[in-house]
Amino acid sequence: MKKIFSFMLLIMLTLGLLVGCGSDSADSENETGSTDESTEQTDAEESAFPLTVTDALDNELTIDEKPKRIVSLIPSNTEIAFALGLGEEIVGVSDNDNYPEEVEEKEKVGGMELNVEAIIGLEPDLVLAHASGAHNSEAALQQIRDAGINVFVVHDAQDIESVYGSIEQVAQVTGTQEKAEEIVGNMKEEFAALSEKTEAISDDERQSVFFEVAPAPEIFTAGKNTFFQDLLEVVNADNAAHEQDGWVQIDPEAIVELNPDVIITTYGHYADNPVEQVTNRDGWGDMTAVENEQVYDVHSDLVSRPGPRLVEGAKEIAEVVYPELFEE
């Protein structure tokens, strides 16, 4: 009996070792598989360089290798870069950057006026500029180029489709094209879902919306060829100022004549009580939006920065224009 017991114990121990080895082997294979995928992606990103590209100002530059230190000069570029997974590579941002929270830990390099000394001192491989402000900063950008630093100017996107292009541009010069495809794909899906949710709105129910992007006395709005126009089209609403082109100043009396169903302000983050400013204006009491208390404020960062968060902006617009569709 002792011999039988010993024999059985030996078999059990042997089986235990085999199971353990099998488990370790499987774990090892999983880890190896994951490592291999990561290595393949890294290799693919690195193989894209050296890369010669032309930026929004028709400047040609050659990037020898995947950038490891990046300075971003405008919030939209920063938001795109972080979405692409480049948070660690970002070493400097503009004074106006506020998203994501990690930007607070980055070196600030100026706003409208660039701190060239600080930028060069960060020793970046790449500086991401933007066409909207590049002409005003051309002398500073040239100083950075003269220091041997690559400066890439991203184009000034004014509609959703060109925002995808901006994301792809930043991805190209940073070797993150695969992530860009994922981001753009997700944005398209979310915009499509939002359009589907609001497509039940009939022509009679369709709302006209006036965007007030700067308060009185100099009221500015967004006409066609702007994000706002595109975002309204996504949520099946009309732009009350659709006959205007781009960002324009508009007379208060002209707004009264437009008589929008909804008014959306986008300056509540820096001006007090934007809704009250609108509803208390002389001569505006009989406007449909004011009379029906359809005046709202949406944070401008969500609806005016050409980046991935435009989807969030579209959702906020849809929720105030057609709240009945989003009631739980």
Buried (B, 14 or more C-beta within 10 A) or exposed (E): EEEEEEEEEEEEEEEEEEEEEEEEEEEEEEEEEEEEEEEEBEEEBEEBBEBEBEBBBEBEBEBEEBBEBBBBBBBBBBBBBBBBEBBEBBBBBBBBBBBEEBBEEBBBBBBEEBBBEBBBEBEBBBBBBBBBBBEEBEEBBEBBBEBEBBBBBBBBBBBBEBBBBBBBBBBBBBBBBEBBEEBBEEBEEBBEEBBEBBEEBEEEEBBBBBBBBBBEEEBBBBBBBBBBBBBBBBBBBBBBBBEBEEBBEBEBEEBBEBBBBBBBBBBBEEEEEBBEBBBEBEEBEEBBBBEEEBBBBBBBBBBBBBBBBBBBBBBBBBBBBBEEBEEE
